[in-house]
Amino acid sequence: MLDTLELLLPLLFVVVLSLPLINVFRGKLGAKSAKKRVLIHISGFFALLLITLIFQVRGISVFAQVEEETTGFLGSIAQGLGFLSAALATGMSALGAGIAVAAAAPAAIGAFSENEKNFGKSLIFVALGEGVAIYGLLISILIINKL
């Protein structure tokens, strides 16, 4: 099982990395200050990535006790890449569906507000955008079934 330190340490990194961007998302900063905060955020991310890489290369363990448990599951690189491709298929299709619905839904609402007869036609375009996410989920299920 995971220690509390193993659970809280990544959460702490996420909080520290997102602190410079709070006022940017609220819209309380000017363009120059927002650009500076975004650069601080990006440099902080790459600094933590570099620190993690150094710890991994040198073999330094952040946690004192590492318990080796055998779960009986020995995966190969091909299985890991298969799971990664399934996750990417789902995630990217959901992202594409969100972009499609973000463009189609306001146009559909505008067309419906002008003429009530356009409801069925405009609803089809919004549903087509959502279909992309369902197709991505279907592909990821097929990939996982092949593993």
DADA-V403272 format. One record per pair of residues at least 24 apart in sequence whose ideal C-beta (glycine too) atoms are under 6 Angstrom apart, sorted by the first residue. I is the first residue (numbers start at 1). J is the second residue. Records with the same first field share a line. If there is no record, write none. Layout:
I = J  J
This chain:
13 = 48
17 = 44  45
79 = 147
82 = 143  147
85 = 143
86 = 140  143  144
89 = 136  139  140
90 = 136  137  140
93 = 132  133  136
94 = 133
96 = 132
97 = 129  130  132  133
100 = 129
101 = 129
104 = 129
